[in-house]
Amino acid sequence: MKLTPREKDKLMLSLAAMVARDRKARGVKLNYPETIALITDFVVEGARE
């Protein structure tokens, strides 16, 4: 599968946000990159709607 750099960035962001959501659900305190990934994913998903 060939992805553009933009698509790769979105995929990595989505994956990081999924990991952050799982960690937050377990009660683990999120670090800065995980927090930013979670916020950015929320913004990107909101823009789709």
PyMOL Python script that loads the backbone (N, CA, C, O; Angstrom):
from pymol import cmd

cmd.read_pdbstr("""\
ATOM      1  N   MET A   1       0.843  -1.160   0.000  1.00  0.00           N
ATOM      2  CA  MET A   1       0.000   0.000   0.000  1.00  0.00           C
ATOM      3  C   MET A   1       0.899   1.238   0.000  1.00  0.00           C
ATOM      4  O   MET A   1       1.820   1.356   0.809  1.00  0.00           O
ATOM      5  N   LYS A   2       0.616   2.139  -0.909  1.00  0.00           N
ATOM      6  CA  LYS A   2       1.388   3.377  -0.997  1.00  0.00           C
ATOM      7  C   LYS A   2       0.578   4.511  -0.382  1.00  0.00           C
ATOM      8  O   LYS A   2      -0.557   4.783  -0.774  1.00  0.00           O
ATOM      9  N   LEU A   3       1.194   5.155   0.584  1.00  0.00           N
ATOM     10  CA  LEU A   3       0.546   6.273   1.262  1.00  0.00           C
ATOM     11  C   LEU A   3       1.369   7.537   1.057  1.00  0.00           C
ATOM     12  O   LEU A   3       2.598   7.497   0.989  1.00  0.00           O
ATOM     13  N   THR A   4       0.679   8.634   0.962  1.00  0.00           N
ATOM     14  CA  THR A   4       1.368   9.915   0.871  1.00  0.00           C
ATOM     15  C   THR A   4       1.907  10.272   2.257  1.00  0.00           C
ATOM     16  O   THR A   4       1.441   9.729   3.259  1.00  0.00           O
ATOM     17  N   PRO A   5       2.875  11.174   2.323  1.00  0.00           N
ATOM     18  CA  PRO A   5       3.378  11.579   3.641  1.00  0.00           C
ATOM     19  C   PRO A   5       2.275  12.118   4.555  1.00  0.00           C
ATOM     20  O   PRO A   5       2.306  11.891   5.765  1.00  0.00           O
ATOM     21  N   ARG A   6       1.322  12.818   3.992  1.00  0.00           N
ATOM     22  CA  ARG A   6       0.214  13.350   4.800  1.00  0.00           C
ATOM     23  C   ARG A   6      -0.638  12.212   5.369  1.00  0.00           C
ATOM     24  O   ARG A   6      -1.041  12.253   6.531  1.00  0.00           O
ATOM     25  N   GLU A   7      -0.908  11.198   4.543  1.00  0.00           N
ATOM     26  CA  GLU A   7      -1.691  10.052   5.010  1.00  0.00           C
ATOM     27  C   GLU A   7      -0.934   9.284   6.086  1.00  0.00           C
ATOM     28  O   GLU A   7      -1.540   8.805   7.045  1.00  0.00           O
ATOM     29  N   LYS A   8       0.380   9.163   5.938  1.00  0.00           N
ATOM     30  CA  LYS A   8       1.192   8.491   6.955  1.00  0.00           C
ATOM     31  C   LYS A   8       1.129   9.246   8.278  1.00  0.00           C
ATOM     32  O   LYS A   8       1.018   8.639   9.343  1.00  0.00           O
ATOM     33  N   ASP A   9       1.200  10.581   8.203  1.00  0.00           N
ATOM     34  CA  ASP A   9       1.119  11.391   9.420  1.00  0.00           C
ATOM     35  C   ASP A   9      -0.222  11.204  10.119  1.00  0.00           C
ATOM     36  O   ASP A   9      -0.274  11.064  11.341  1.00  0.00           O
ATOM     37  N   LYS A  10      -1.305  11.200   9.346  1.00  0.00           N
ATOM     38  CA  LYS A  10      -2.637  11.009   9.935  1.00  0.00           C
ATOM     39  C   LYS A  10      -2.765   9.632  10.572  1.00  0.00           C
ATOM     40  O   LYS A  10      -3.367   9.482  11.636  1.00  0.00           O
ATOM     41  N   LEU A  11      -2.191   8.624   9.912  1.00  0.00           N
ATOM     42  CA  LEU A  11      -2.246   7.264  10.437  1.00  0.00           C
ATOM     43  C   LEU A  11      -1.467   7.158  11.749  1.00  0.00           C
ATOM     44  O   LEU A  11      -1.947   6.555  12.709  1.00  0.00           O
ATOM     45  N   MET A  12      -0.274   7.741  11.792  1.00  0.00           N
ATOM     46  CA  MET A  12       0.532   7.711  13.011  1.00  0.00           C
ATOM     47  C   MET A  12      -0.154   8.473  14.147  1.00  0.00           C
ATOM     48  O   MET A  12      -0.124   8.048  15.302  1.00  0.00           O
ATOM     49  N   LEU A  13      -0.762   9.585  13.807  1.00  0.00           N
ATOM     50  CA  LEU A  13      -1.487  10.372  14.803  1.00  0.00           C
ATOM     51  C   LEU A  13      -2.658   9.578  15.372  1.00  0.00           C
ATOM     52  O   LEU A  13      -2.889   9.569  16.581  1.00  0.00           O
ATOM     53  N   SER A  14      -3.385   8.920  14.491  1.00  0.00           N
ATOM     54  CA  SER A  14      -4.528   8.121  14.922  1.00  0.00           C
ATOM     55  C   SER A  14      -4.078   6.977  15.829  1.00  0.00           C
ATOM     56  O   SER A  14      -4.721   6.692  16.840  1.00  0.00           O
ATOM     57  N   LEU A  15      -2.988   6.333  15.472  1.00  0.00           N
ATOM     58  CA  LEU A  15      -2.461   5.234  16.279  1.00  0.00           C
ATOM     59  C   LEU A  15      -2.007   5.736  17.652  1.00  0.00           C
ATOM     60  O   LEU A  15      -2.285   5.108  18.673  1.00  0.00           O
ATOM     61  N   ALA A  16      -1.312   6.866  17.664  1.00  0.00           N
ATOM     62  CA  ALA A  16      -0.861   7.436  18.940  1.00  0.00           C
ATOM     63  C   ALA A  16      -2.051   7.810  19.819  1.00  0.00           C
ATOM     64  O   ALA A  16      -2.007   7.634  21.036  1.00  0.00           O
ATOM     65  N   ALA A  17      -3.112   8.326  19.203  1.00  0.00           N
ATOM     66  CA  ALA A  17      -4.313   8.687  19.966  1.00  0.00           C
ATOM     67  C   ALA A  17      -4.994   7.444  20.532  1.00  0.00           C
ATOM     68  O   ALA A  17      -5.500   7.468  21.654  1.00  0.00           O
ATOM     69  N   MET A  18      -5.008   6.363  19.763  1.00  0.00           N
ATOM     70  CA  MET A  18      -5.602   5.115  20.258  1.00  0.00           C
ATOM     71  C   MET A  18      -4.832   4.611  21.478  1.00  0.00           C
ATOM     72  O   MET A  18      -5.435   4.195  22.467  1.00  0.00           O
ATOM     73  N   VAL A  19      -3.509   4.648  21.409  1.00  0.00           N
ATOM     74  CA  VAL A  19      -2.678   4.223  22.542  1.00  0.00           C
ATOM     75  C   VAL A  19      -2.948   5.117  23.749  1.00  0.00           C
ATOM     76  O   VAL A  19      -3.073   4.635  24.874  1.00  0.00           O
ATOM     77  N   ALA A  20      -3.036   6.416  23.506  1.00  0.00           N
ATOM     78  CA  ALA A  20      -3.288   7.359  24.601  1.00  0.00           C
ATOM     79  C   ALA A  20      -4.645   7.106  25.249  1.00  0.00           C
ATOM     80  O   ALA A  20      -4.767   7.150  26.474  1.00  0.00           O
ATOM     81  N   ARG A  21      -5.670   6.840  24.431  1.00  0.00           N
ATOM     82  CA  ARG A  21      -7.004   6.547  24.988  1.00  0.00           C
ATOM     83  C   ARG A  21      -6.970   5.293  25.856  1.00  0.00           C
ATOM     84  O   ARG A  21      -7.570   5.260  26.930  1.00  0.00           O
ATOM     85  N   ASP A  22      -6.267   4.262  25.388  1.00  0.00           N
ATOM     86  CA  ASP A  22      -6.159   3.022  26.159  1.00  0.00           C
ATOM     87  C   ASP A  22      -5.446   3.265  27.490  1.00  0.00           C
ATOM     88  O   ASP A  22      -5.886   2.782  28.533  1.00  0.00           O
ATOM     89  N   ARG A  23      -4.351   4.012  27.445  1.00  0.00           N
ATOM     90  CA  ARG A  23      -3.607   4.303  28.670  1.00  0.00           C
ATOM     91  C   ARG A  23      -4.448   5.130  29.635  1.00  0.00           C
ATOM     92  O   ARG A  23      -4.440   4.883  30.841  1.00  0.00           O
ATOM     93  N   LYS A  24      -5.171   6.107  29.107  1.00  0.00           N
ATOM     94  CA  LYS A  24      -6.015   6.953  29.961  1.00  0.00           C
ATOM     95  C   LYS A  24      -7.131   6.130  30.597  1.00  0.00           C
ATOM     96  O   LYS A  24      -7.470   6.338  31.762  1.00  0.00           O
ATOM     97  N   ALA A  25      -7.700   5.201  29.841  1.00  0.00           N
ATOM     98  CA  ALA A  25      -8.770   4.345  30.363  1.00  0.00           C
ATOM     99  C   ALA A  25      -8.266   3.453  31.497  1.00  0.00           C
ATOM    100  O   ALA A  25      -9.025   3.104  32.402  1.00  0.00           O
ATOM    101  N   ARG A  26      -6.982   3.084  31.444  1.00  0.00           N
ATOM    102  CA  ARG A  26      -6.400   2.264  32.508  1.00  0.00           C
ATOM    103  C   ARG A  26      -5.991   3.090  33.719  1.00  0.00           C
ATOM    104  O   ARG A  26      -5.593   2.547  34.749  1.00  0.00           O
ATOM    105  N   GLY A  27      -6.095   4.417  33.582  1.00  0.00           N
ATOM    106  CA  GLY A  27      -5.763   5.281  34.704  1.00  0.00           C
ATOM    107  C   GLY A  27      -4.318   5.738  34.727  1.00  0.00           C
ATOM    108  O   GLY A  27      -3.859   6.297  35.723  1.00  0.00           O
ATOM    109  N   VAL A  28      -3.592   5.505  33.633  1.00  0.00           N
ATOM    110  CA  VAL A  28      -2.195   5.927  33.556  1.00  0.00           C
ATOM    111  C   VAL A  28      -2.142   7.393  33.154  1.00  0.00           C
ATOM    112  O   VAL A  28      -2.862   7.821  32.252  1.00  0.00           O
ATOM    113  N   LYS A  29      -1.298   8.154  33.816  1.00  0.00           N
ATOM    114  CA  LYS A  29      -1.146   9.567  33.488  1.00  0.00           C
ATOM    115  C   LYS A  29      -0.449   9.684  32.130  1.00  0.00           C
ATOM    116  O   LYS A  29       0.582   9.054  31.896  1.00  0.00           O
ATOM    117  N   LEU A  30      -1.026  10.502  31.237  1.00  0.00           N
ATOM    118  CA  LEU A  30      -0.479  10.644  29.891  1.00  0.00           C
ATOM    119  C   LEU A  30       0.712  11.595  29.888  1.00  0.00           C
ATOM    120  O   LEU A  30       0.753  12.569  30.640  1.00  0.00           O
ATOM    121  N   ASN A  31       1.689  11.287  29.017  1.00  0.00           N
ATOM    122  CA  ASN A  31       2.811  12.205  28.858  1.00  0.00           C
ATOM    123  C   ASN A  31       2.463  13.242  27.784  1.00  0.00           C
ATOM    124  O   ASN A  31       1.395  13.178  27.173  1.00  0.00           O
ATOM    125  N   TYR A  32       3.361  14.182  27.563  1.00  0.00           N
ATOM    126  CA  TYR A  32       3.076  15.301  26.655  1.00  0.00           C
ATOM    127  C   TYR A  32       2.739  14.839  25.230  1.00  0.00           C
ATOM    128  O   TYR A  32       1.720  15.277  24.696  1.00  0.00           O
ATOM    129  N   PRO A  33       3.547  13.969  24.583  1.00  0.00           N
ATOM    130  CA  PRO A  33       3.204  13.554  23.212  1.00  0.00           C
ATOM    131  C   PRO A  33       1.857  12.836  23.120  1.00  0.00           C
ATOM    132  O   PRO A  33       1.122  13.018  22.150  1.00  0.00           O
ATOM    133  N   GLU A  34       1.536  12.031  24.117  1.00  0.00           N
ATOM    134  CA  GLU A  34       0.248  11.338  24.110  1.00  0.00           C
ATOM    135  C   GLU A  34      -0.904  12.327  24.248  1.00  0.00           C
ATOM    136  O   GLU A  34      -1.938  12.178  23.597  1.00  0.00           O
ATOM    137  N   THR A  35      -0.727  13.323  25.084  1.00  0.00           N
ATOM    138  CA  THR A  35      -1.761  14.337  25.269  1.00  0.00           C
ATOM    139  C   THR A  35      -1.981  15.122  23.986  1.00  0.00           C
ATOM    140  O   THR A  35      -3.122  15.365  23.590  1.00  0.00           O
ATOM    141  N   ILE A  36      -0.898  15.518  23.339  1.00  0.00           N
ATOM    142  CA  ILE A  36      -0.998  16.263  22.085  1.00  0.00           C
ATOM    143  C   ILE A  36      -1.657  15.403  21.011  1.00  0.00           C
ATOM    144  O   ILE A  36      -2.480  15.905  20.246  1.00  0.00           O
ATOM    145  N   ALA A  37      -1.313  14.119  20.939  1.00  0.00           N
ATOM    146  CA  ALA A  37      -1.925  13.219  19.956  1.00  0.00           C
ATOM    147  C   ALA A  37      -3.423  13.101  20.196  1.00  0.00           C
ATOM    148  O   ALA A  37      -4.206  13.091  19.246  1.00  0.00           O
ATOM    149  N   LEU A  38      -3.821  13.012  21.443  1.00  0.00           N
ATOM    150  CA  LEU A  38      -5.239  12.894  21.785  1.00  0.00           C
ATOM    151  C   LEU A  38      -6.005  14.160  21.408  1.00  0.00           C
ATOM    152  O   LEU A  38      -7.095  14.083  20.840  1.00  0.00           O
ATOM    153  N   ILE A  39      -5.447  15.305  21.719  1.00  0.00           N
ATOM    154  CA  ILE A  39      -6.098  16.578  21.387  1.00  0.00           C
ATOM    155  C   ILE A  39      -6.175  16.759  19.877  1.00  0.00           C
ATOM    156  O   ILE A  39      -7.216  17.148  19.349  1.00  0.00           O
ATOM    157  N   THR A  40      -5.080  16.478  19.182  1.00  0.00           N
ATOM    158  CA  THR A  40      -5.042  16.650  17.731  1.00  0.00           C
ATOM    159  C   THR A  40      -6.015  15.712  17.041  1.00  0.00           C
ATOM    160  O   THR A  40      -6.678  16.103  16.081  1.00  0.00           O
ATOM    161  N   ASP A  41      -6.108  14.479  17.518  1.00  0.00           N
ATOM    162  CA  ASP A  41      -7.057  13.532  16.934  1.00  0.00           C
ATOM    163  C   ASP A  41      -8.484  14.029  17.121  1.00  0.00           C
ATOM    164  O   ASP A  41      -9.314  13.898  16.221  1.00  0.00           O
ATOM    165  N   PHE A  42      -8.770  14.595  18.279  1.00  0.00           N
ATOM    166  CA  PHE A  42     -10.095  15.150  18.546  1.00  0.00           C
ATOM    167  C   PHE A  42     -10.413  16.278  17.566  1.00  0.00           C
ATOM    168  O   PHE A  42     -11.527  16.359  17.048  1.00  0.00           O
ATOM    169  N   VAL A  43      -9.439  17.144  17.315  1.00  0.00           N
ATOM    170  CA  VAL A  43      -9.628  18.268  16.393  1.00  0.00           C
ATOM    171  C   VAL A  43      -9.821  17.766  14.966  1.00  0.00           C
ATOM    172  O   VAL A  43     -10.703  18.249  14.256  1.00  0.00           O
ATOM    173  N   VAL A  44      -9.009  16.808  14.539  1.00  0.00           N
ATOM    174  CA  VAL A  44      -9.114  16.270  13.174  1.00  0.00           C
ATOM    175  C   VAL A  44     -10.466  15.585  12.974  1.00  0.00           C
ATOM    176  O   VAL A  44     -11.108  15.769  11.940  1.00  0.00           O
ATOM    177  N   GLU A  45     -10.892  14.806  13.946  1.00  0.00           N
ATOM    178  CA  GLU A  45     -12.186  14.131  13.838  1.00  0.00           C
ATOM    179  C   GLU A  45     -13.329  15.144  13.847  1.00  0.00           C
ATOM    180  O   GLU A  45     -14.327  14.962  13.151  1.00  0.00           O
ATOM    181  N   GLY A  46     -13.185  16.192  14.621  1.00  0.00           N
ATOM    182  CA  GLY A  46     -14.206  17.238  14.647  1.00  0.00           C
ATOM    183  C   GLY A  46     -14.299  17.970  13.321  1.00  0.00           C
ATOM    184  O   GLY A  46     -15.383  18.388  12.915  1.00  0.00           O
ATOM    185  N   ALA A  47     -13.171  18.127  12.644  1.00  0.00           N
ATOM    186  CA  ALA A  47     -13.163  18.806  11.345  1.00  0.00           C
ATOM    187  C   ALA A  47     -13.853  17.966  10.275  1.00  0.00           C
ATOM    188  O   ALA A  47     -14.379  18.506   9.301  1.00  0.00           O
ATOM    189  N   ARG A  48     -13.852  16.658  10.451  1.00  0.00           N
ATOM    190  CA  ARG A  48     -14.507  15.777   9.474  1.00  0.00           C
ATOM    191  C   ARG A  48     -16.017  15.931   9.494  1.00  0.00           C
ATOM    192  O   ARG A  48     -16.681  15.744   8.474  1.00  0.00           O
ATOM    193  N   GLU A  49     -16.550  16.270  10.641  1.00  0.00           N
ATOM    194  CA  GLU A  49     -18.010  16.347  10.797  1.00  0.00           C
ATOM    195  C   GLU A  49     -18.574  17.632  10.313  1.00  0.00           C
ATOM    196  O   GLU A  49     -19.785  17.840  10.380  1.00  0.00           O
TER     197      GLU A  49
END
""", "prot")
cmd.dss("prot")
cmd.show_as("cartoon", "prot")
cmd.util.cbc("prot")
cmd.orient("prot")
